[in-house]
Amino acid sequence: MPLYAPHVYSDPTLIASLEALLGQLPEQARVMLVLKGGSRVAGTVTTQPALQHFADHNEQPGVNATVRLEDLLRSCQQHVVWLDSVLQVLHLPAAEP
């Protein structure tokens, strides 16, 4: 049974742009994601994302990924963002003890 994603990519150029985003999201990085729709999501990357194989609603195969962020203000809240919706990754300073 395939996993489904709203959008999948098979073009090498688009996959390379997703891979470039992956490299900016190491585990435990504090980031603000600027999304293509203009909104922003801030948090700590819980696990470095990786490209996965999915199918779209037309059963077309391709890749995409999700990034899971732990909210900076409420650690019990998680954000899950599709990687292809990310326009920019802004790195935030480390938390002070």
Secondary structure, DSSP 8 states (H G I E B T S, - for coil): ---B-S--B--HHHHHHHHHHHTT--TT-EEEEEETTS-EEEEEESS----EEEE-TT--EEEE-EEEEEESS-TT-EEEEEGGGEEEEEE------
